[in-house]
Amino acid sequence: MIDAGTRVHFVGIGGIGMSGLATVLLAHGDEISGSDLRANRELDSLRSAGASVFIGHDERHVPSHLDRVIVSSAIPPDNVEVQAARRRRIPVVRRLDALAGILRSRRSVGIAGTHGKTTTTAMLATVHKELGRSPSYLIGAHCPALGGSARLDSGEWFVAEIDESDGLFLAVEPDIAVLTNVGLDHLQTYHDLRHIRSAFARYVSQAGRAVLAIDNPHVEDIARGVPDALTVAIHRDADIRATNLRFEKFQTTFDLLESGTHVARVVLPAPGEHNVENALCALGAARLTGVKLADAARALSAFVLPHRRFELLEENGVTVVDDYAHLPEEIEATLLAIRSGWRDRRIVAVFQPHRYSRTHALSSQFGSAFSLADTVIVTSIYPACEMPVPGVSSQTIVRAIERETDAEVHSIAGKEQAIDFLKNRIVPGDFIVSFGAGDIWTVTEELAHFLEQGQFCAA
């Protein structure tokens, strides 16, 4: 870990990963400053904790006495603060390299995968916290029950979400590597699915032990090369299994088996089979950190889903949920969770595609992903940091949904128009869910406020 008292400046400090890392270093006793383009909750929290935070980037934020500057992958190399640091010979460190240094100072669990890593990390941190093991953690979303997204504590273990998006995660070599699944994503970094699988396999090979969720065929393939891996699954034979799954709204129950022997009946406050898979990964990791499986299973009953992970916004005759899912498999899994736990409800899905590159690569796969929805609204693409790509628009996704499903599909470019459409069409009993990694949450947040005021009438 960086020595206590080190002077560190973060460029792009408002991102959830960067702000979490800054939180950990503040708790370590370092002097932290940082800049970002817009104010948010994370910046307010950092200021309260003692960081110096600037809105906007300026070379004056990078004095020559700094010990290092940490940058996120979203920051271009021509950023004025990065350029100032290089001129002043201040070391510029990538976020994941800084995280790798922190993890080397503790016993660590690094949780990776295309889907589910945020939730799984929060589950494992909850288990350790509930059992009085004082974990340190770094999670890619705000976690209400954990007091935020990051913490430096006195326990033996540091639990961290490991993001593969920029390919830099191979700098991280945890004591225990968890791999939740492998899927097609981040094609700005990886050539194809084989390239992604190879990167995850290398990540797993660098760890002391591994927890592998082998219901995913790509993870199962990786497991063949890791003979001492702890395997977890629902549908395949594994070291740790879940059976007899039962779904009832926001709660799922299942039987937990180890080597075929019943351990516990788990009560998980999260819907859907995909969250059972996440829970199995967390339970497997807990087992390798020295926690008895029965104790870990009991502790999971205190789990609360992170922000924007099937987050309930309103339940007032109409259920309104916001979800971060933005890949076809994630959307399909969440819609299946709704169908399993809320039977006979009309499902209205509002989807904001994320990035032009992702839309171009995966647009055809989004069609069948929405097969369990009754009505689908597709907005314009949220670009993130990408420039528009000629010929790429959300219309390709609209056509795929129309082709592959019986859902009623509406193309509504703007968020305000989507809100007005929903206000005029919802009826009691509807289940409204927003999907996307951008700012689509503002639609369901506004709709939830509208419903809270009791302003709608049955059609």
C-alpha positions as CSV (number, residue, x, y, z in Angstrom):
1,M,0.0,0.0,0.0
2,I,1.0,3.6,-0.5
3,D,2.8,4.9,2.6
4,A,0.6,6.8,5.0
5,G,0.9,10.5,4.6
6,T,1.5,10.3,0.8
7,R,0.1,13.2,-1.2
8,V,-2.1,11.8,-4.0
9,H,-4.2,13.6,-6.6
10,F,-7.0,11.8,-8.5
11,V,-8.0,12.9,-12.0
12,G,-11.6,11.8,-12.4
13,I,-12.2,11.3,-8.6
14,G,-16.0,11.3,-8.9
15,G,-16.3,7.9,-10.5
16,I,-17.4,5.1,-8.2
17,G,-14.1,3.2,-8.5
18,M,-11.9,6.2,-8.2
19,S,-13.9,7.7,-5.3
20,G,-13.8,4.4,-3.5
21,L,-10.0,4.1,-3.9
22,A,-9.7,7.7,-2.6
23,T,-11.8,6.8,0.4
24,V,-9.5,3.9,1.3
25,L,-6.4,6.0,1.0
26,L,-8.0,8.8,3.1
27,A,-8.6,6.2,5.8
28,H,-5.0,5.1,5.5
29,G,-3.9,8.6,6.4
30,D,-2.9,9.9,3.0
31,E,-3.5,13.5,1.9
32,I,-6.0,13.3,-1.0
33,S,-7.1,15.8,-3.6
34,G,-8.9,15.3,-6.9
35,S,-10.9,16.8,-9.7
36,D,-13.9,15.9,-11.8
37,L,-16.2,17.6,-14.3
38,R,-19.4,17.5,-12.3
39,A,-20.5,17.4,-8.6
40,N,-22.0,14.2,-7.2
41,R,-22.7,12.4,-4.0
42,E,-19.3,10.8,-4.0
43,L,-17.5,14.1,-4.1
44,D,-19.6,15.4,-1.3
45,S,-18.7,12.4,0.8
46,L,-15.0,12.8,0.0
47,R,-15.0,16.5,1.0
48,S,-16.7,15.5,4.3
49,A,-13.9,13.0,4.9
50,G,-11.2,15.6,4.4
51,A,-10.3,15.5,0.7
52,S,-9.7,18.6,-1.4
53,V,-12.0,18.3,-4.4
54,F,-12.1,20.6,-7.5
55,I,-14.8,20.8,-10.2
56,G,-13.1,21.0,-13.6
57,H,-9.6,20.1,-14.6
58,D,-6.8,22.6,-14.3
59,E,-3.0,22.2,-14.2
60,R,-3.0,24.3,-11.0
61,H,-4.6,21.3,-9.2
62,V,-1.3,19.4,-9.7
63,P,1.4,21.1,-7.6
64,S,4.9,19.9,-7.9
65,H,5.0,18.5,-4.3
66,L,2.6,15.7,-5.1
67,D,3.9,12.2,-4.6
68,R,1.7,10.7,-7.4
69,V,-1.3,11.2,-9.6
70,I,-3.9,8.4,-10.1
71,V,-6.0,8.4,-13.3
72,S,-9.0,6.4,-14.4
73,S,-9.3,4.8,-17.8
74,A,-11.9,7.4,-18.7
75,I,-9.2,10.2,-18.6
76,P,-7.5,10.8,-22.0
77,P,-3.7,11.2,-22.0
78,D,-4.0,14.8,-23.2
79,N,-5.9,15.8,-20.0
80,V,-4.3,19.0,-18.7
81,E,-3.7,17.6,-15.2
82,V,-2.1,14.5,-16.6
83,Q,0.1,16.5,-18.8
84,A,1.1,18.8,-15.9
85,A,2.0,15.8,-13.8
86,R,4.3,14.5,-16.5
87,R,6.0,17.8,-17.0
88,R,6.6,18.0,-13.3
89,R,7.9,14.4,-13.2
90,I,5.1,13.3,-10.8
91,P,4.5,9.5,-11.2
92,V,1.1,8.9,-13.0
93,V,-0.5,5.7,-11.9
94,R,-3.4,3.9,-13.3
95,R,-6.3,3.1,-11.0
96,L,-6.0,-0.7,-11.2
97,D,-2.2,-0.5,-10.6
98,A,-2.9,1.5,-7.5
99,L,-5.5,-1.0,-6.4
100,A,-3.1,-3.9,-7.0
101,G,-0.6,-2.2,-4.7
102,I,-3.3,-1.9,-1.9
103,L,-4.3,-5.6,-2.3
104,R,-0.7,-6.7,-2.0
105,S,-0.7,-5.3,1.6
106,R,-3.6,-7.5,2.8
107,R,-5.0,-10.9,2.1
108,S,-7.4,-10.3,-0.7
109,V,-10.4,-11.6,-2.6
110,G,-10.7,-10.2,-6.1
111,I,-14.2,-10.7,-7.7
112,A,-14.3,-10.5,-11.5
113,G,-16.7,-11.5,-14.3
114,T,-18.8,-10.0,-17.0
115,H,-21.9,-9.8,-14.8
116,G,-22.7,-9.9,-11.1
117,K,-19.3,-8.8,-9.7
118,T,-20.7,-5.7,-7.8
119,T,-23.5,-7.7,-6.1
120,T,-21.2,-10.6,-5.3
121,T,-18.6,-8.3,-3.8
122,A,-21.2,-6.7,-1.7
123,M,-22.5,-10.1,-0.6
124,L,-19.0,-11.3,0.6
125,A,-18.4,-8.0,2.3
126,T,-21.7,-8.3,4.1
127,V,-20.9,-11.9,5.3
128,H,-17.6,-10.8,6.8
129,K,-19.2,-7.7,8.3
130,E,-22.1,-9.6,9.9
131,L,-19.7,-12.1,11.4
132,G,-17.6,-9.4,13.0
133,R,-14.5,-9.9,10.7
134,S,-14.1,-6.2,10.0
135,P,-13.4,-6.5,6.2
136,S,-12.0,-3.8,4.0
137,Y,-13.8,-3.5,0.7
138,L,-14.0,-1.7,-2.6
139,I,-17.3,-2.1,-4.5
140,G,-18.4,-0.6,-7.8
141,A,-21.7,0.9,-6.5
142,H,-23.0,2.6,-3.4
143,C,-24.1,-0.1,-0.8
144,P,-26.5,1.4,1.8
145,A,-26.1,-1.5,4.3
146,L,-22.3,-1.2,4.1
147,G,-22.1,2.6,4.5
148,G,-20.9,3.3,1.0
149,S,-18.8,1.7,-1.7
150,A,-15.4,1.5,0.2
151,R,-14.0,1.0,3.6
152,L,-10.5,0.4,5.1
153,D,-10.9,-1.7,8.3
154,S,-8.8,-3.8,10.7
155,G,-9.8,-7.2,9.5
156,E,-7.5,-9.7,7.7
157,W,-9.3,-9.7,4.3
158,F,-9.7,-7.0,1.6
159,V,-12.6,-7.7,-0.7
160,A,-12.5,-5.9,-4.1
161,E,-14.5,-5.8,-7.3
162,I,-12.1,-6.2,-10.2
163,D,-13.2,-4.4,-13.4
164,E,-12.0,-6.0,-16.7
165,S,-13.2,-3.3,-19.0
166,D,-9.9,-1.8,-20.0
167,G,-7.8,-4.9,-19.7
168,L,-5.7,-3.6,-16.9
169,F,-7.1,-6.0,-14.3
170,L,-4.3,-8.4,-15.0
171,A,-2.1,-6.2,-12.8
172,V,-4.2,-7.6,-9.8
173,E,-3.0,-10.9,-8.3
174,P,-5.4,-11.7,-5.4
175,D,-5.1,-14.5,-2.9
176,I,-8.5,-15.7,-4.0
177,A,-9.9,-15.0,-7.4
178,V,-13.7,-15.3,-8.0
179,L,-15.0,-15.5,-11.5
180,T,-18.8,-15.1,-11.7
181,N,-19.2,-15.6,-15.5
182,V,-17.7,-14.8,-18.9
183,G,-19.6,-13.0,-21.7
184,L,-19.2,-10.7,-24.7
185,D,-18.5,-7.1,-23.7
186,H,-16.0,-4.3,-23.9
187,L,-15.2,-4.8,-27.5
188,Q,-13.2,-1.6,-27.5
189,T,-10.7,-3.6,-25.5
190,Y,-11.1,-7.2,-26.5
191,H,-11.2,-8.6,-30.1
192,D,-13.7,-11.3,-29.4
193,L,-15.1,-13.7,-26.8
194,R,-12.0,-15.9,-27.1
195,H,-9.8,-12.9,-26.1
196,I,-12.1,-12.1,-23.1
197,R,-12.0,-15.7,-21.9
198,S,-8.3,-15.9,-22.2
199,A,-7.9,-12.7,-20.1
200,F,-10.1,-14.1,-17.4
201,A,-8.3,-17.4,-17.5
202,R,-5.0,-15.6,-17.0
203,Y,-6.5,-13.6,-14.1
204,V,-7.6,-16.8,-12.4
205,S,-4.2,-18.4,-12.9
206,Q,-2.4,-15.6,-11.1
207,A,-4.4,-16.2,-7.8
208,G,-3.6,-18.5,-5.0
209,R,-7.1,-20.1,-5.1
210,A,-10.1,-19.7,-7.3
211,V,-13.9,-19.8,-7.0
212,L,-15.5,-20.6,-10.3
213,A,-19.2,-20.5,-11.2
214,I,-19.3,-23.3,-13.7
215,D,-22.9,-23.0,-14.8
216,N,-21.4,-20.6,-17.3
217,P,-19.8,-22.8,-20.1
218,H,-16.8,-20.4,-20.5
219,V,-16.0,-20.6,-16.8
220,E,-16.5,-24.3,-16.9
221,D,-13.9,-24.5,-19.7
222,I,-11.5,-22.3,-17.6
223,A,-12.1,-24.6,-14.6
224,R,-10.7,-27.6,-16.5
225,G,-7.3,-26.0,-16.2
226,V,-7.6,-25.1,-12.5
227,P,-7.7,-28.5,-10.7
228,D,-7.8,-27.0,-7.2
229,A,-10.6,-24.5,-7.9
230,L,-13.7,-24.5,-5.7
231,T,-16.6,-24.8,-8.1
232,V,-20.1,-23.5,-7.5
233,A,-23.3,-24.1,-9.6
234,I,-27.0,-24.6,-9.7
235,H,-27.4,-26.8,-12.7
236,R,-24.1,-28.6,-12.8
237,D,-22.3,-30.9,-10.4
238,A,-20.1,-28.7,-8.3
239,D,-18.3,-28.5,-4.9
240,I,-21.0,-26.1,-3.6
241,R,-24.5,-26.2,-5.1
242,A,-27.9,-24.5,-4.7
243,T,-31.1,-26.7,-5.1
244,N,-34.8,-26.3,-4.5
245,L,-34.9,-22.6,-5.4
246,R,-38.1,-20.7,-4.5
247,F,-38.9,-17.1,-5.6
248,E,-41.3,-14.7,-3.9
249,K,-40.9,-11.1,-4.9
250,F,-37.7,-9.7,-3.3
251,Q,-36.8,-12.9,-1.5
252,T,-35.3,-16.1,-2.8
253,T,-34.7,-19.3,-0.7
254,F,-32.6,-22.3,-1.6
255,D,-30.9,-25.3,-0.1
256,L,-27.1,-25.1,0.1
257,L,-25.1,-28.2,-0.4
258,E,-21.4,-28.9,0.0
259,S,-20.0,-32.1,-1.6
260,G,-23.6,-33.3,-1.8
261,T,-24.4,-32.7,1.9
262,H,-27.1,-30.3,3.0
263,V,-25.6,-27.3,4.9
264,A,-28.4,-24.8,5.3
265,R,-31.6,-23.4,3.9
266,V,-30.5,-19.9,2.7
267,V,-32.8,-16.9,2.8
268,L,-31.5,-14.4,0.3
269,P,-33.1,-10.9,0.2
270,A,-32.6,-10.6,-3.6
271,P,-34.7,-11.9,-6.5
272,G,-33.8,-14.3,-9.3
273,E,-31.6,-17.2,-10.2
274,H,-28.8,-14.9,-11.2
275,N,-28.6,-13.6,-7.6
276,V,-28.4,-17.2,-6.4
277,E,-25.4,-17.6,-8.6
278,N,-23.9,-14.5,-7.2
279,A,-24.6,-15.8,-3.7
280,L,-22.9,-19.1,-4.4
281,C,-19.8,-17.2,-5.5
282,A,-19.8,-15.2,-2.3
283,L,-20.4,-18.2,-0.2
284,G,-17.6,-20.1,-1.9
285,A,-15.2,-17.2,-1.3
286,A,-16.3,-17.0,2.3
287,R,-15.5,-20.7,2.6
288,L,-11.9,-20.1,1.4
289,T,-11.4,-17.2,3.8
290,G,-12.1,-19.5,6.7
291,V,-15.8,-18.9,7.3
292,K,-18.0,-21.9,7.9
293,L,-20.6,-22.2,5.2
294,A,-23.5,-22.4,7.6
295,D,-22.4,-19.2,9.3
296,A,-21.9,-17.5,5.9
297,A,-25.4,-18.6,4.8
298,R,-27.0,-17.2,7.9
299,A,-25.1,-13.9,7.5
300,L,-26.4,-13.5,3.9
301,S,-29.9,-12.9,5.3
302,A,-28.7,-9.3,6.2
303,F,-27.7,-8.6,2.6
304,V,-29.1,-5.4,0.9
305,L,-28.7,-5.0,-2.9
306,P,-26.3,-2.2,-4.0
307,H,-27.6,1.0,-5.6
308,R,-29.1,0.5,-9.1
309,R,-29.2,-3.3,-8.7
310,F,-32.9,-4.1,-8.8
311,E,-33.5,-1.1,-6.7
312,L,-37.1,-0.6,-5.6
313,L,-38.2,3.0,-6.1
314,E,-41.9,2.8,-5.5
315,E,-44.5,0.2,-4.6
316,N,-47.9,1.9,-4.7
317,G,-50.2,-0.2,-6.8
318,V,-47.5,-0.1,-9.4
319,T,-44.0,-1.5,-8.8
320,V,-41.1,0.6,-10.0
321,V,-37.6,-0.8,-10.1
322,D,-34.3,0.6,-11.5
323,D,-31.6,-1.8,-12.7
324,Y,-28.1,-1.4,-14.0
325,A,-28.4,-4.3,-16.5
326,H,-27.2,-3.2,-19.9
327,L,-26.1,-6.4,-21.6
328,P,-28.6,-8.9,-23.2
329,E,-27.9,-11.7,-20.6
330,E,-28.3,-9.3,-17.7
331,I,-31.6,-8.0,-19.0
332,E,-32.9,-11.5,-19.7
333,A,-31.9,-12.6,-16.2
334,T,-33.7,-9.7,-14.5
335,L,-36.9,-10.1,-16.5
336,L,-36.8,-13.8,-15.6
337,A,-36.5,-12.8,-11.9
338,I,-39.6,-10.5,-12.3
339,R,-41.6,-13.3,-14.0
340,S,-40.5,-15.8,-11.3
341,G,-41.3,-13.5,-8.3
342,W,-44.2,-11.4,-9.5
343,R,-46.4,-13.7,-11.5
344,D,-49.1,-12.4,-13.8
345,R,-47.9,-8.8,-13.7
346,R,-47.6,-6.7,-16.9
347,I,-43.9,-5.9,-17.3
348,V,-43.0,-2.6,-18.9
349,A,-39.3,-2.3,-19.6
350,V,-37.6,1.0,-20.4
351,F,-34.2,0.4,-22.0
352,Q,-31.4,3.0,-22.7
353,P,-28.7,1.4,-24.8
354,H,-25.2,2.1,-23.5
355,R,-22.4,3.1,-25.9
356,Y,-22.4,3.0,-29.7
357,S,-19.7,0.2,-29.9
358,R,-21.8,-2.1,-27.7
359,T,-25.0,-1.3,-29.6
360,H,-23.2,-2.1,-32.9
361,A,-21.8,-5.4,-31.7
362,L,-24.8,-6.7,-29.7
363,S,-27.9,-5.1,-31.2
364,S,-29.3,-8.4,-32.6
365,Q,-28.9,-10.2,-29.2
366,F,-31.1,-7.7,-27.4
367,G,-34.2,-8.9,-29.3
368,S,-34.7,-12.2,-27.5
369,A,-33.4,-10.6,-24.2
370,F,-36.8,-8.8,-23.9
371,S,-39.0,-11.9,-24.7
372,L,-40.5,-11.8,-21.1
373,A,-41.5,-8.2,-21.3
374,D,-45.0,-7.1,-22.3
375,T,-44.1,-3.6,-23.4
376,V,-40.6,-2.2,-24.2
377,I,-39.6,1.4,-24.6
378,V,-36.2,2.0,-26.2
379,T,-34.6,5.4,-25.9
380,S,-31.6,6.9,-27.7
381,I,-28.1,5.6,-27.0
382,Y,-26.3,6.9,-24.0
383,P,-22.8,7.5,-25.5
384,A,-20.7,7.5,-22.3
385,C,-17.3,8.8,-23.6
386,E,-17.8,7.6,-27.2
387,M,-18.4,9.7,-30.3
388,P,-21.4,8.8,-32.5
389,V,-20.9,6.0,-35.1
390,P,-22.5,6.6,-38.5
391,G,-25.3,4.2,-39.1
392,V,-25.5,3.0,-35.4
393,S,-28.7,3.9,-33.5
394,S,-31.1,2.3,-31.1
395,Q,-33.4,1.5,-34.0
396,T,-31.4,-1.7,-34.6
397,I,-32.4,-2.8,-31.2
398,V,-36.0,-1.8,-31.7
399,R,-36.1,-3.9,-34.9
400,A,-34.5,-6.9,-33.1
401,I,-37.1,-6.8,-30.3
402,E,-39.9,-6.5,-32.9
403,R,-38.5,-9.5,-34.8
404,E,-37.8,-11.8,-31.9
405,T,-40.6,-11.1,-29.4
406,D,-44.4,-10.5,-29.1
407,A,-43.8,-7.4,-27.0
408,E,-45.3,-4.0,-27.8
409,V,-42.3,-1.9,-28.7
410,H,-42.0,1.9,-28.7
411,S,-39.0,3.9,-29.9
412,I,-39.0,7.1,-27.7
413,A,-35.7,9.0,-28.1
414,G,-35.9,11.4,-25.1
415,K,-36.2,10.6,-21.4
416,E,-38.9,13.3,-20.9
417,Q,-41.0,11.9,-23.6
418,A,-40.6,8.4,-22.1
419,I,-41.8,9.8,-18.7
420,D,-44.9,11.4,-20.3
421,F,-45.7,8.1,-22.2
422,L,-45.5,6.1,-19.0
423,K,-47.6,8.5,-17.0
424,N,-50.4,8.2,-19.6
425,R,-50.2,4.4,-20.0
426,I,-49.5,2.8,-16.6
427,V,-52.3,1.0,-14.8
428,P,-52.5,-0.6,-11.3
429,G,-50.6,-3.8,-11.1
430,D,-47.9,-2.8,-13.6
431,F,-44.3,-3.6,-13.0
432,I,-42.1,-0.9,-14.5
433,V,-38.3,-1.6,-14.8
434,S,-35.6,0.7,-16.3
435,F,-32.4,-0.9,-17.7
436,G,-29.1,0.8,-18.5
437,A,-25.7,1.9,-17.3
438,G,-26.3,5.6,-18.2
439,D,-28.9,8.0,-16.7
440,I,-32.1,6.1,-17.5
441,W,-32.7,6.0,-13.7
442,T,-34.0,9.5,-13.9
443,V,-37.0,8.2,-15.8
444,T,-38.1,5.7,-13.2
445,E,-37.2,8.1,-10.4
446,E,-39.5,10.7,-11.8
447,L,-42.2,8.1,-12.4
448,A,-41.8,6.9,-8.8
449,H,-42.3,10.5,-7.5
450,F,-45.4,10.8,-9.7
451,L,-46.9,7.6,-8.3
452,E,-46.0,8.6,-4.8
453,Q,-48.2,11.6,-5.2
454,G,-51.1,9.3,-6.3
455,Q,-51.6,11.3,-9.5
456,F,-52.5,8.4,-11.9
457,C,-55.8,6.8,-12.6
458,A,-56.6,3.3,-14.0
459,A,-56.9,3.4,-17.8
